[in-house]
Amino acid sequence: MHIELSAEKRYYSIGEVAKAFGVNASLIRFWDNEFDILKPKKNAKGNRMFTPEDVKNLQLIYHLVKERGFTLEGAKTHLKEGQKKTLDKFDIIRKLEAIKVQLTNIKNEL
């Protein structure tokens, strides 16, 4: 799961988000309905347009549900009880994973 968050890009379509996560758009719509933390805008056609903040929250939801095996209710509770702490840990994990990839690339170049 990887989506490149661009400083210039303000919104991501549901198709872009679903493709980045390797899931169906219907799952993203379902999560949008289930998780209050997600607040995508809707364009004139009614299509969801996700902000970079929404994408970060989707990454967190994906991590809890798909990678850590939380139930939806468990993920909701976890987010409500310790959202800031969870986001901080999640950001640290993602940064460490990126550093690991960089170090592996350097090692392979030696």
All heavy atoms as an XYZ file, in Angstrom:
903
protein
N       0.838     -1.155      0.000
C       0.000      0.000      0.000
C       0.885      1.219      0.000
O       1.656      1.433      0.912
C      -0.896     -0.037      1.238
C      -1.400      1.293      1.646
S      -1.565      1.687      3.379
C      -0.286      0.933      4.221
N       0.786      2.018     -1.071
C       1.584      3.235     -1.136
C       0.914      4.233     -2.049
O       0.558      3.898     -3.168
C       2.983      2.921     -1.640
C       3.859      4.125     -1.724
N       4.315      4.771     -0.602
C       4.324      4.805     -2.779
C       5.049      5.796     -0.984
N       5.069      5.842     -2.302
N       0.734      5.417     -1.535
C       0.241      6.502     -2.369
C       1.193      7.668     -2.157
O       1.538      8.006     -1.027
C      -1.228      6.882     -2.048
C      -1.763      7.858     -3.084
C      -1.374      7.437     -0.669
C      -3.274      8.028     -3.051
N       1.662      8.212     -3.242
C       2.587      9.339     -3.185
C       1.777     10.601     -2.945
O       1.008     11.025     -3.797
C       3.360      9.439     -4.500
C       4.539     10.368     -4.441
C       5.633      9.894     -3.499
O       5.867      8.677     -3.421
O       6.235     10.751     -2.850
N       1.937     11.187     -1.755
C       1.225     12.415     -1.438
C       2.021     13.584     -2.007
O       3.143     13.828     -1.614
C       1.046     12.569      0.072
C       0.165     11.529      0.748
C       0.128     11.755      2.246
C      -1.229     11.549      0.178
N       1.426     14.257     -2.941
C       2.072     15.370     -3.618
C       1.707     16.677     -2.926
O       0.556     16.885     -2.551
C       1.621     15.404     -5.079
O       2.036     16.591     -5.694
N       2.696     17.566     -2.786
C       2.438     18.862     -2.163
C       1.479     19.695     -3.009
O       0.736     20.517     -2.491
C       3.750     19.610     -1.957
N       1.498     19.484     -4.323
C       0.639     20.256     -5.218
C      -0.782     19.708     -5.298
O      -1.716     20.429     -5.597
C       1.210     20.286     -6.649
C       2.613     20.838     -6.767
C       3.678     19.775     -6.619
O       3.523     18.677     -7.181
O       4.656     20.029     -5.912
N      -0.934     18.429     -5.065
C      -2.237     17.786     -5.261
C      -3.084     17.929     -4.003
O      -2.687     17.524     -2.925
C      -2.041     16.315     -5.616
C      -3.293     15.684     -6.152
C      -2.981     14.523     -7.041
C      -4.271     14.007     -7.608
N      -4.099     13.042     -8.615
N      -4.267     18.513     -4.170
C      -5.134     18.760     -3.026
C      -6.166     17.655     -2.823
O      -6.675     17.479     -1.720
C      -5.829     20.103     -3.183
C      -4.837     21.262     -3.141
C      -5.492     22.592     -3.366
N      -6.529     22.822     -2.361
C      -7.476     23.733     -2.502
N      -7.550     24.463     -3.577
N      -8.381     23.889     -1.560
N      -6.505     16.944     -3.899
C      -7.542     15.910     -3.810
C      -7.156     14.681     -4.623
O      -6.504     14.792     -5.657
C      -8.893     16.437     -4.325
C      -9.437     17.561     -3.492
C      -9.329     18.880     -3.915
C     -10.056     17.301     -2.284
C      -9.823     19.916     -3.140
C     -10.556     18.330     -1.501
C     -10.439     19.636     -1.931
O     -10.921     20.648     -1.156
N      -7.595     13.530     -4.143
C      -7.375     12.255     -4.820
C      -8.733     11.609     -5.054
O      -9.567     11.579     -4.147
C      -6.503     11.327     -3.969
C      -5.127     11.892     -3.703
C      -4.902     12.747     -2.635
C      -4.069     11.587     -4.541
C      -3.643     13.280     -2.403
C      -2.805     12.112     -4.317
C      -2.605     12.954     -3.241
O      -1.354     13.491     -3.019
N      -8.936     11.079     -6.250
C     -10.202     10.413     -6.543
C     -10.255      9.075     -5.815
O      -9.227      8.525     -5.418
C     -10.346     10.181     -8.051
O      -9.449      9.160     -8.464
N     -11.460      8.557     -5.687
C     -11.616      7.267     -5.021
C     -10.892      6.164     -5.811
O     -10.343      5.248     -5.230
C     -13.107      6.933     -4.782
C     -13.236      5.777     -3.779
C     -13.824      6.648     -6.089
C     -14.621      5.607     -3.211
N     -10.865      6.297     -7.130
C     -10.154      5.325     -7.953
C      -8.658      5.327     -7.680
O      -8.028      4.270     -7.576
N      -8.067      6.519     -7.553
C      -6.640      6.628     -7.242
C      -6.334      6.020     -5.877
O      -5.351      5.290     -5.714
C      -6.201      8.097     -7.220
C      -6.164      8.774     -8.560
C      -5.869     10.255     -8.425
O      -6.629     10.967     -7.724
O      -4.883     10.696     -9.038
N      -7.186      6.317     -4.925
C      -6.983      5.815     -3.567
C      -7.127      4.293     -3.533
O      -6.287      3.598     -2.961
C      -7.966      6.491     -2.583
C      -7.903      5.857     -1.212
C      -7.682      7.989     -2.501
N      -8.173      3.773     -4.150
C      -8.400      2.329     -4.163
C      -7.239      1.604     -4.832
O      -6.767      0.580     -4.329
C      -9.713      2.008     -4.875
N      -6.759      2.138     -5.945
C      -5.634      1.519     -6.663
C      -4.374      1.521     -5.793
O      -3.656      0.526     -5.733
C      -5.381      2.265     -7.966
C      -4.291      1.655     -8.806
C      -4.129      2.386    -10.124
C      -2.998      1.755    -10.923
N      -2.762      2.477    -12.177
N      -4.118      2.632     -5.116
C      -2.935      2.730     -4.261
C      -2.961      1.700     -3.128
O      -1.923      1.155     -2.762
C      -2.828      4.136     -3.685
N      -4.144      1.414     -2.609
C      -4.278      0.453     -1.520
C      -4.473     -0.981     -2.022
O      -4.457     -1.912     -1.241
C      -5.438      0.831     -0.600
C      -5.137      1.987      0.301
C      -5.507      3.272     -0.052
C      -4.469      1.807      1.495
C      -5.234      4.348      0.770
C      -4.185      2.872      2.321
C      -4.561      4.153      1.956
N      -4.697     -1.130     -3.325
C      -4.917     -2.460     -3.876
C      -6.245     -3.061     -3.445
O      -6.340     -4.267     -3.229
N      -7.255     -2.211     -3.294
C      -8.586     -2.673     -2.885
C      -9.623     -2.111     -3.848
O      -9.325     -1.248     -4.666
C      -8.925     -2.232     -1.432
C      -7.941     -2.824     -0.438
C      -8.976     -0.718     -1.307
N     -10.850     -2.586     -3.738
C     -11.947     -2.066     -4.551
C     -12.417     -0.723     -4.015
O     -12.371     -0.486     -2.802
C     -13.135     -3.032     -4.538
C     -12.824     -4.322     -5.245
O     -12.099     -4.331     -6.230
N     -13.386     -5.413     -4.751
N     -12.905      0.121     -4.910
C     -13.458      1.416     -4.498
C     -14.606      1.214     -3.512
O     -14.826      2.058     -2.632
C     -13.918      2.206     -5.719
N     -15.321      0.105     -3.631
C     -16.446     -0.152     -2.717
C     -15.961     -0.270     -1.271
O     -16.675      0.148     -0.350
C     -17.211     -1.402     -3.137
O     -16.373     -2.532     -3.116
N     -14.760     -0.804     -1.052
C     -14.228     -0.899      0.310
C     -13.914      0.499      0.845
O     -14.208      0.806      2.005
C     -12.976     -1.773      0.364
C     -12.347     -1.915      1.755
C     -13.318     -2.560      2.738
C     -11.054     -2.707      1.682
N     -13.372      1.363      0.000
C     -13.074      2.734      0.422
C     -14.383      3.457      0.768
O     -14.462      4.156      1.783
C     -12.289      3.488     -0.667
C     -10.969      2.766     -1.016
C     -12.031      4.931     -0.241
C      -9.976      2.644      0.096
N     -15.412      3.274     -0.066
C     -16.724      3.881      0.223
C     -17.274      3.349      1.551
O     -17.803      4.096      2.373
C     -17.727      3.594     -0.902
C     -17.611      4.531     -2.072
C     -18.778      4.377     -3.032
N     -18.826      3.075     -3.679
C     -18.111      2.754     -4.765
N     -17.334      3.645     -5.336
N     -18.197      1.558     -5.278
N     -17.134      2.043      1.769
C     -17.613      1.417      3.007
C     -16.892      2.022      4.207
O     -17.525      2.402      5.194
C     -17.395     -0.103      2.938
C     -17.782     -0.824      4.194
C     -19.108     -0.958      4.561
C     -16.809     -1.370      5.019
C     -19.470     -1.625      5.726
C     -17.153     -2.036      6.182
C     -18.488     -2.164      6.537
N     -15.561      2.110      4.128
C     -14.799      2.693      5.234
C     -15.195      4.147      5.455
O     -15.270      4.601      6.586
C     -13.303      2.578      4.976
C     -12.751      1.202      5.228
C     -13.389      0.154      5.814
C     -11.449      0.732      4.902
N     -12.558     -0.948      5.870
C     -11.357     -0.612      5.315
C     -10.347      1.310      4.289
C     -10.212     -1.375      5.153
C      -9.201      0.552      4.125
C      -9.134     -0.776      4.556
N     -15.458      4.873      4.374
C     -15.881      6.264      4.503
C     -17.182      6.346      5.306
O     -17.342      7.231      6.154
C     -16.053      6.908      3.123
C     -16.561      8.333      3.198
O     -16.259      9.034      4.194
O     -17.264      8.765      2.266
N     -18.088      5.434      5.056
C     -19.357      5.412      5.787
C     -19.191      4.971      7.236
O     -19.940      5.384      8.111
C     -20.375      4.513      5.085
C     -20.832      5.092      3.767
O     -20.885      6.297      3.579
N     -21.155      4.216      2.829
N     -18.203      4.125      7.485
C     -18.011      3.544      8.819
C     -17.163      4.408      9.758
O     -17.356      4.372     10.962
C     -17.348      2.159      8.697
C     -18.253      1.104      8.118
C     -19.393      0.734      9.048
O     -19.165      0.571     10.261
O     -20.532      0.621      8.563
N     -16.200      5.137      9.225
C     -15.241      5.855     10.055
C     -15.465      7.365      9.963
O     -15.307      7.964      8.898
C     -13.802      5.519      9.642
C     -13.397      4.122      9.990
C     -13.580      3.083      9.085
C     -12.830      3.834     11.225
C     -13.205      1.786      9.403
C     -12.454      2.533     11.553
C     -12.644      1.516     10.649
N     -15.808      7.975     11.103
C     -16.056      9.420     11.157
C     -14.801     10.233     10.863
O     -14.899     11.402     10.509
C     -16.587      9.812     12.542
C     -17.947      9.216     12.818
O     -18.663      8.875     11.855
O     -18.302      9.069     14.009
N     -13.647      9.634     11.043
C     -12.376     10.320     10.835
C     -12.185     10.725      9.362
O     -11.451     11.654      9.055
C     -11.207      9.424     11.325
C      -9.916     10.214     11.429
C     -11.018      8.215     10.451
C      -8.799      9.428     12.098
N     -12.875     10.023      8.455
C     -12.783     10.316      7.024
C     -13.833     11.361      6.656
O     -15.000     11.209      6.978
C     -12.989      9.045      6.207
C     -11.982      7.929      6.458
C     -12.389      6.676      5.715
C     -10.578      8.366      6.063
N     -13.381     12.392      5.962
C     -14.290     13.467      5.573
C     -13.997     13.929      4.144
O     -13.638     15.086      3.926
C     -14.147     14.644      6.534
C     -14.536     14.317      7.956
C     -14.239     15.481      8.867
C     -14.553     15.253     10.315
N     -14.692     13.995     10.856
N     -14.127     13.026      3.164
C     -13.846     13.451      1.788
C     -14.880     14.462      1.299
O     -16.022     14.458      1.747
C     -13.930     12.153      0.992
C     -14.844     11.290      1.782
C     -14.599     11.650      3.229
N     -14.423     15.330      0.418
C     -15.337     16.277     -0.226
C     -16.037     15.532     -1.354
O     -15.567     14.509     -1.822
C     -14.556     17.459     -0.818
C     -13.595     18.138      0.129
C     -14.322     18.940      1.165
C     -13.334     19.675      2.047
N     -13.626     19.599      3.426
N     -17.170     16.058     -1.790
C     -17.849     15.476     -2.950
C     -17.936     16.540     -4.025
O     -18.269     17.691     -3.741
C     -19.227     14.963     -2.574
C     -19.143     13.740     -1.661
C     -20.437     13.007     -1.553
C     -20.238     11.783     -0.660
N     -21.469     11.084     -0.419
N     -17.595     16.143     -5.256
C     -17.660     17.102     -6.357
C     -19.106     17.222     -6.848
O     -20.017     16.629     -6.271
C     -16.689     16.716     -7.478
C     -17.039     15.412     -8.162
O     -18.129     14.873     -7.996
N     -16.102     14.896     -8.941
N     -19.307     17.989     -7.912
C     -20.657     18.239     -8.432
C     -21.389     16.947     -8.806
O     -22.610     16.858     -8.707
C     -20.584     19.179     -9.634
N     -20.632     15.940     -9.235
C     -21.230     14.647     -9.606
C     -21.490     13.760     -8.387
O     -22.063     12.689     -8.521
C     -20.306     13.904    -10.566
C     -20.158     14.554    -11.916
C     -19.231     13.711    -12.778
C     -19.048     14.311    -14.146
N     -18.138     13.495    -14.973
N     -21.015     14.187     -7.223
C     -21.187     13.378     -6.017
C     -20.056     12.398     -5.773
O     -20.141     11.568     -4.878
N     -18.983     12.497     -6.572
C     -17.825     11.611     -6.393
C     -16.980     12.081     -5.211
O     -16.760     13.280     -5.038
C     -16.958     11.602     -7.655
C     -17.697     11.037     -8.842
O     -18.560     10.179     -8.699
N     -17.372     11.530    -10.019
N     -16.512     11.120     -4.423
C     -15.673     11.454     -3.280
C     -14.299     11.907     -3.762
O     -13.688     11.257     -4.604
C     -15.511     10.231     -2.374
C     -16.753      9.866     -1.613
C     -16.573      8.484     -0.971
N     -17.676      8.133     -0.103
C     -18.809      7.579     -0.525
N     -18.989      7.321     -1.801
N     -19.767      7.272      0.335
N     -13.803     12.979     -3.146
C     -12.468     13.484     -3.423
C     -11.740     13.570     -2.084
O     -12.134     14.322     -1.197
C     -12.538     14.861     -4.107
C     -13.293     14.839     -5.427
S     -12.614     13.695     -6.656
C     -11.059     14.468     -7.033
N     -10.698     12.749     -1.942
C     -10.004     12.611     -0.674
C      -8.835     13.586     -0.561
O      -8.035     13.714     -1.480
C      -9.500     11.174     -0.515
C     -10.617     10.179     -0.377
C     -11.186      9.591     -1.500
C     -11.114      9.844      0.864
C     -12.226      8.683     -1.379
C     -12.160      8.932      0.999
C     -12.711      8.360     -0.126
N      -8.733     14.246      0.588
C      -7.627     15.154      0.865
C      -6.418     14.321      1.305
O      -6.570     13.141      1.686
C      -7.989     16.132      1.987
O      -8.192     15.387      3.194
C      -9.225     16.950      1.654
N      -5.220     14.924      1.311
C      -4.061     14.198      1.851
C      -4.291     13.722      3.285
O      -3.841     12.636      3.658
C      -2.929     15.230      1.760
C      -3.302     16.061      0.570
C      -4.810     16.185      0.675
N      -5.009     14.496      4.079
C      -5.317     14.088      5.454
C      -6.205     12.844      5.460
O      -6.003     11.924      6.266
C      -5.999     15.236      6.207
C      -6.248     14.950      7.669
C      -4.975     14.843      8.496
O      -3.938     15.390      8.114
O      -5.042     14.179      9.549
N      -7.189     12.798      4.556
C      -8.037     11.606      4.431
C      -7.191     10.390      4.054
O      -7.400      9.292      4.582
C      -9.115     11.804      3.359
C     -10.207     12.766      3.773
O     -10.607     12.752      4.948
O     -10.664     13.534      2.898
N      -6.246     10.584      3.146
C      -5.396      9.482      2.703
C      -4.562      8.960      3.870
O      -4.435      7.745      4.061
C      -4.501      9.896      1.511
C      -3.506      8.798      1.178
C      -5.358     10.229      0.294
N      -4.023      9.860      4.678
C      -3.261      9.423      5.861
C      -4.158      8.629      6.811
O      -3.742      7.615      7.364
C      -2.655     10.621      6.586
C      -1.463     11.206      5.895
C      -0.868     12.336      6.713
C       0.358     12.896      6.014
N       0.977     13.972      6.815
N      -5.386      9.102      6.991
C      -6.316      8.375      7.864
C      -6.686      7.022      7.265
O      -6.831      6.038      7.994
C      -7.554      9.225      8.137
C      -7.254     10.385      9.057
O      -6.399     10.297      9.929
N      -7.943     11.488      8.864
N      -6.829      6.958      5.953
C      -7.089      5.669      5.293
C      -5.911      4.724      5.475
O      -6.095      3.521      5.662
C      -7.382      5.872      3.808
C      -8.809      6.269      3.475
C      -8.911      6.784      2.041
C      -9.764      5.102      3.687
N      -4.686      5.256      5.415
C      -3.511      4.419      5.652
C      -3.553      3.830      7.048
O      -3.233      2.657      7.256
C      -2.226      5.235      5.456
C      -1.922      5.556      4.015
C      -0.728      6.483      3.858
O      -0.510      7.371      4.675
N       0.029      6.284      2.796
N      -3.971      4.636      8.000
C      -4.069      4.162      9.381
C      -5.158      3.102      9.516
O      -4.945      2.059     10.136
C      -4.335      5.341     10.312
C      -4.450      5.028     11.797
C      -3.214      4.308     12.309
C      -4.677      6.306     12.580
N      -6.311      3.342      8.912
C      -7.397      2.357      8.947
C      -6.949      1.066      8.281
O      -7.158     -0.032      8.814
C      -8.667      2.921      8.278
C      -9.246      4.068      9.132
C      -9.710      1.825      8.060
C     -10.282      4.917      8.426
N      -6.316      1.173      7.125
C      -5.808     -0.001      6.406
C      -4.835     -0.773      7.302
O      -4.909     -1.996      7.413
C      -5.118      0.439      5.114
C      -4.615     -0.713      4.277
C      -5.383     -1.219      3.240
C      -3.374     -1.294      4.508
C      -4.934     -2.276      2.462
C      -2.920     -2.349      3.749
C      -3.699     -2.839      2.721
O      -3.261     -3.889      1.959
N      -3.934     -0.047      7.935
C      -2.949     -0.673      8.820
C      -3.638     -1.443      9.948
O      -3.286     -2.598     10.224
C      -2.017      0.406      9.387
C      -1.097     -0.077     10.451
N      -0.038     -0.917     10.194
C      -1.073      0.158     11.786
C       0.596     -1.188     11.322
N      -0.011     -0.549     12.305
N      -4.616     -0.808     10.591
C      -5.292     -1.459     11.714
C      -6.105     -2.669     11.269
O      -6.033     -3.732     11.889
C      -6.203     -0.455     12.431
C      -5.512      0.683     13.174
C      -6.541      1.684     13.687
C      -4.652      0.154     14.317
N      -6.865     -2.511     10.190
C      -7.797     -3.565      9.776
C      -7.100     -4.661      8.974
O      -7.263     -5.850      9.263
C      -8.966     -2.952      8.968
C      -9.875     -4.031      8.408
C      -9.768     -1.991      9.836
N      -6.313     -4.284      7.994
C      -5.730     -5.277      7.081
C      -4.409     -5.850      7.579
O      -4.141     -7.030      7.395
C      -5.509     -4.655      5.694
C      -6.788     -4.266      4.983
C      -7.552     -5.473      4.546
C      -8.695     -5.111      3.629
N      -9.432     -6.278      3.209
N      -3.576     -5.026      8.187
C      -2.256     -5.494      8.611
C      -2.231     -6.016     10.040
O      -1.536     -6.974     10.338
C      -1.225     -4.373      8.440
C      -1.032     -3.964      6.996
C      -0.117     -2.780      6.794
O       0.208     -2.073      7.771
O       0.275     -2.549      5.647
N      -2.995     -5.380     10.917
C      -2.988     -5.808     12.317
C      -4.180     -6.674     12.683
O      -4.237     -7.218     13.778
C      -2.913     -4.594     13.237
C      -1.560     -3.873     13.041
C      -1.134     -2.969     14.120
N      -1.299     -3.426     15.468
C      -1.450     -2.601     16.501
N      -1.469     -1.309     16.319
N      -1.592     -3.073     17.709
N      -5.156     -6.791     11.776
C      -6.272     -7.702     11.994
C      -7.359     -7.204     12.926
O      -8.128     -8.007     13.464
N      -7.460     -5.904     13.123
C      -8.521     -5.356     13.965
C      -9.876     -5.564     13.294
O      -9.980     -5.523     12.068
C      -8.328     -3.840     14.152
C      -7.352     -3.449     15.214
C      -6.020     -3.838     15.164
C      -7.756     -2.656     16.282
C      -5.123     -3.459     16.126
C      -6.863     -2.260     17.262
C      -5.537     -2.666     17.185
N     -10.914     -5.751     14.102
C     -12.271     -5.695     13.573
C     -12.588     -4.220     13.325
O     -11.875     -3.332     13.814
C     -13.296     -6.255     14.573
O     -13.286     -5.416     15.743
C     -12.995     -7.696     14.947
N     -13.657     -3.940     12.593
C     -14.037     -2.539     12.371
C     -14.329     -1.844     13.692
O     -13.888     -0.711     13.924
C     -15.244     -2.440     11.447
C     -15.009     -2.802      9.986
C     -16.288     -2.608      9.189
C     -13.893     -1.983      9.393
N     -15.067     -2.516     14.574
C     -15.379     -1.913     15.871
C     -14.118     -1.709     16.692
O     -13.961     -0.696     17.371
C     -16.393     -2.764     16.637
C     -17.793     -2.723     16.054
C     -18.331     -1.308     15.874
O     -18.202     -0.472     16.806
O     -18.874     -1.023     14.795
N     -13.217     -2.674     16.628
C     -11.952     -2.546     17.349
C     -11.124     -1.383     16.825
O     -10.524     -0.632     17.601
N     -11.097     -1.224     15.512
C     -10.351     -0.116     14.907
C     -10.981      1.217     15.296
O     -10.276      2.180     15.617
C     -10.315     -0.275     13.387
N     -12.320      1.283     15.296
C     -13.003      2.530     15.681
C     -12.663      2.893     17.125
O     -12.353      4.048     17.432
C     -14.514      2.372     15.531
C     -14.995      2.345     14.109
C     -16.500      2.105     14.085
C     -16.983      1.765     12.709
N     -18.414      1.464     12.678
N     -12.729      1.909     18.006
C     -12.423      2.141     19.418
C     -10.976      2.581     19.578
O     -10.680      3.534     20.301
C     -12.684      0.863     20.237
O     -14.056      0.493     20.083
C     -12.363      1.061     21.698
N     -10.084      1.900     18.897
C      -8.656      2.223     18.967
C      -8.410      3.657     18.510
O      -7.642      4.387     19.133
C      -7.870      1.232     18.105
C      -6.395      1.316     18.284
N      -5.756      0.802     19.379
C      -5.435      1.870     17.497
C      -4.456      1.026     19.270
N      -4.241      1.676     18.132
N      -9.059      4.047     17.433
C      -8.892      5.404     16.911
C      -9.436      6.442     17.885
O      -8.823      7.493     18.084
C      -9.586      5.548     15.552
C      -8.914      4.823     14.395
C      -9.807      4.847     13.163
C      -7.560      5.439     14.084
N     -10.571      6.159     18.493
C     -11.177      7.121     19.415
C     -10.361      7.256     20.694
O     -10.211      8.347     21.230
C     -12.607      6.701     19.758
C     -13.580      6.967     18.641
C     -14.973      6.503     18.998
C     -15.897      6.648     17.796
N     -17.173      5.999     18.001
N      -9.852      6.151     21.210
C      -9.148      6.164     22.493
C      -7.755      6.765     22.407
O      -7.308      7.417     23.326
C      -9.065      4.752     23.074
C     -10.396      4.241     23.550
C     -10.324      2.811     24.065
O      -9.266      2.182     23.956
O     -11.351      2.343     24.567
N      -7.067      6.489     21.329
C      -5.678      6.941     21.274
C      -5.275      7.425     19.913
O      -4.216      7.053     19.420
N      -6.097      8.252     19.301
C      -5.852      8.651     17.919
C      -4.497      9.321     17.741
O      -3.737      8.957     16.855
C      -6.964      9.579     17.436
C      -6.838      9.903     15.968
C      -8.021     10.710     15.474
O      -8.876     11.101     16.246
N      -8.054     10.953     14.204
N      -4.157     10.284     18.573
C      -2.892     11.000     18.416
C      -1.721     10.052     18.615
O      -0.785     10.034     17.833
C      -2.832     12.168     19.411
C      -1.522     12.902     19.422
C      -1.318     13.703     18.148
C      -0.053     14.527     18.248
N       0.808     14.439     17.129
N      -1.773      9.242     19.658
C      -0.689      8.303     19.937
C      -0.566      7.275     18.809
O       0.535      6.949     18.376
C      -0.945      7.611     21.284
C       0.215      6.790     21.779
C       0.101      6.437     23.251
C      -1.048      5.527     23.547
N      -1.051      5.005     24.909
N      -1.688      6.795     18.317
C      -1.686      5.827     17.228
C      -1.096      6.430     15.964
O      -0.280      5.805     15.294
C      -3.123      5.330     16.949
O      -3.628      4.721     18.133
C      -3.154      4.318     15.820
N      -1.496      7.664     15.646
C      -0.963      8.325     14.452
C       0.534      8.535     14.571
O       1.280      8.333     13.608
C      -1.666      9.663     14.217
C      -3.061      9.585     13.620
C      -3.746     10.946     13.666
C      -3.018      9.068     12.202
N       1.010      8.929     15.758
C       2.443      9.127     15.959
C       3.208      7.826     15.748
O       4.226      7.795     15.062
C       2.723      9.678     17.361
C       2.297     11.129     17.523
O       2.057     11.807     16.501
O       2.206     11.587     18.682
N       2.714      6.744     16.332
C       3.371      5.442     16.164
C       3.346      5.005     14.710
O       4.327      4.484     14.187
C       2.688      4.374     17.038
C       3.004      4.468     18.496
C       2.307      3.348     19.249
C       2.527      3.455     20.730
N       1.823      2.406     21.467
N       2.211      5.204     14.060
C       2.069      4.821     12.658
C       3.058      5.593     11.791
O       3.721      5.022     10.933
C       0.629      5.078     12.203
C       0.365      4.706     10.779
C       0.350      3.376     10.387
C       0.141      5.678      9.822
C       0.110      3.035      9.072
C      -0.105      5.342      8.511
C      -0.121      4.012      8.133
N       3.182      6.901     12.021
C       4.130      7.714     11.264
C       5.563      7.244     11.497
O       6.360      7.177     10.568
C       4.006      9.196     11.631
C       2.783      9.854     11.020
O       2.241      9.309     10.025
O       2.369     10.907     11.524
N       5.895      6.910     12.734
C       7.238      6.419     13.047
C       7.508      5.113     12.319
O       8.575      4.926     11.727
C       7.417      6.247     14.577
C       7.454      7.625     15.251
C       8.666      5.444     14.908
C       7.352      7.582     16.767
N       6.542      4.205     12.323
C       6.710      2.920     11.642
C       6.935      3.135     10.149
O       7.834      2.546      9.549
C       5.483      2.005     11.884
C       5.468      1.531     13.335
C       5.483      0.805     10.922
C       4.163      0.865     13.746
N       6.138      3.989      9.528
C       6.278      4.253      8.086
C       7.636      4.890      7.768
O       8.265      4.556      6.772
C       5.137      5.148      7.577
C       3.809      4.451      7.553
C       3.829      3.283      6.579
N       2.572      2.569      6.599
C       2.421      1.292      6.900
N       3.458      0.564      7.208
N       1.252      0.723      6.892
N       8.097      5.808      8.619
C       9.403      6.441      8.397
C      10.527      5.422      8.539
O      11.479      5.425      7.754
C       9.597      7.608      9.362
C       8.756      8.807      9.003
C       8.875      9.917     10.036
C       7.916     11.053      9.692
N       7.834     12.052     10.740
N      10.418      4.558      9.538
C      11.437      3.525      9.720
C      11.461      2.550      8.544
O      12.534      2.109      8.114
C      11.208      2.772     11.034
C      11.536      3.551     12.304
C      11.086      2.764     13.530
C      13.020      3.870     12.383
N      10.279      2.220      8.013
C      10.229      1.339      6.846
C      10.908      1.995      5.644
O      11.623      1.330      4.887
C       8.782      0.982      6.505
C       8.158      0.008      7.488
C       6.674     -0.219      7.262
O       6.045      0.534      6.486
O       6.136     -1.153      7.875
N      10.704      3.300      5.462
C      11.343      4.022      4.357
C      12.852      4.058      4.541
O      13.613      3.886      3.570
C      10.774      5.441      4.260
N      13.314      4.255      5.772
C      14.751      4.257      6.054
C      15.340      2.881      5.764
O      16.430      2.768      5.194
C      15.019      4.688      7.512
C      14.674      6.169      7.674
C      16.456      4.400      7.919
C      14.644      6.639      9.115
N      14.628      1.827      6.137
C      15.098      0.465      5.885
C      15.292      0.227      4.390
O      16.295     -0.351      3.970
C      14.112     -0.554      6.460
C      14.520     -1.994      6.242
C      13.486     -2.945      6.814
C      13.847     -4.374      6.512
N      12.808     -5.317      6.973
N      14.333      0.685      3.586
C      14.441      0.536      2.127
C      15.659      1.292      1.613
O      16.424      0.770      0.797
C      13.142      1.024      1.428
C      13.337      1.150     -0.065
C      11.995      0.076      1.740
N      15.859      2.510      2.097
C      17.019      3.305      1.669
C      18.328      2.619      2.050
O      19.256      2.559      1.248
C      16.965      4.702      2.270
C      15.878      5.568      1.700
C      15.758      6.912      2.413
O      16.219      7.056      3.544
N      15.128      7.861      1.762
N      18.391      2.101      3.265
C      19.614      1.427      3.718
C      19.868      0.150      2.915
O      21.016     -0.162      2.569
C      19.537      1.116      5.217
C      19.609      2.325      6.144
C      19.358      1.903      7.587
C      20.954      3.018      6.024
N      18.817     -0.576      2.609
C      18.954     -1.782      1.794
C      19.470     -1.428      0.399
O      20.348     -2.120     -0.137
C      17.600     -2.528      1.696
O      17.166     -2.853      3.025
C      17.739     -3.803      0.874
N      18.954     -0.345     -0.160
C      19.426      0.102     -1.473
C      20.897      0.487     -1.436
O      21.665      0.166     -2.345
C      18.583      1.279     -1.988
C      17.185      0.848     -2.378
O      16.922     -0.328     -2.630
N      16.268      1.810     -2.424
N      21.315      1.184     -0.375
C      22.725      1.560     -0.227
C      23.587      0.317     -0.105
O      24.647      0.218     -0.736
C      22.898      2.496      0.999
C      22.245      3.850      0.719
C      24.377      2.659      1.335
C      22.142      4.745      1.950
N      23.132     -0.635      0.703
C      23.882     -1.879      0.891
C      24.056     -2.612     -0.430
O      25.130     -3.120     -0.740
C      23.147     -2.779      1.885
C      23.811     -4.116      2.104
C      22.968     -4.979      3.025
C      23.467     -6.409      2.990
N      22.507     -7.335      3.552
N      22.991     -2.653     -1.229
C      23.057     -3.351     -2.505
C      23.971     -2.675     -3.512
O      24.466     -3.313     -4.433
C      21.653     -3.500     -3.099
C      20.793     -4.455     -2.289
O      21.310     -5.310     -1.561
N      19.490     -4.314     -2.384
N      24.193     -1.381     -3.337
C      25.075     -0.648     -4.241
C      26.551     -0.824     -3.888
O      27.414     -0.504     -4.691
C      24.722      0.838     -4.252
C      23.387      1.116     -4.924
C      22.996      2.579     -4.838
O      23.810      3.420     -4.411
O      21.848      2.889     -5.215
N      26.832     -1.314     -2.673
C      28.223     -1.493     -2.246
C      28.893     -2.656     -2.917
O      28.383     -3.606     -3.330
C      28.300     -1.664     -0.717
C      27.845     -0.463      0.091
C      27.916     -0.804      1.590
C      28.736      0.742     -0.181
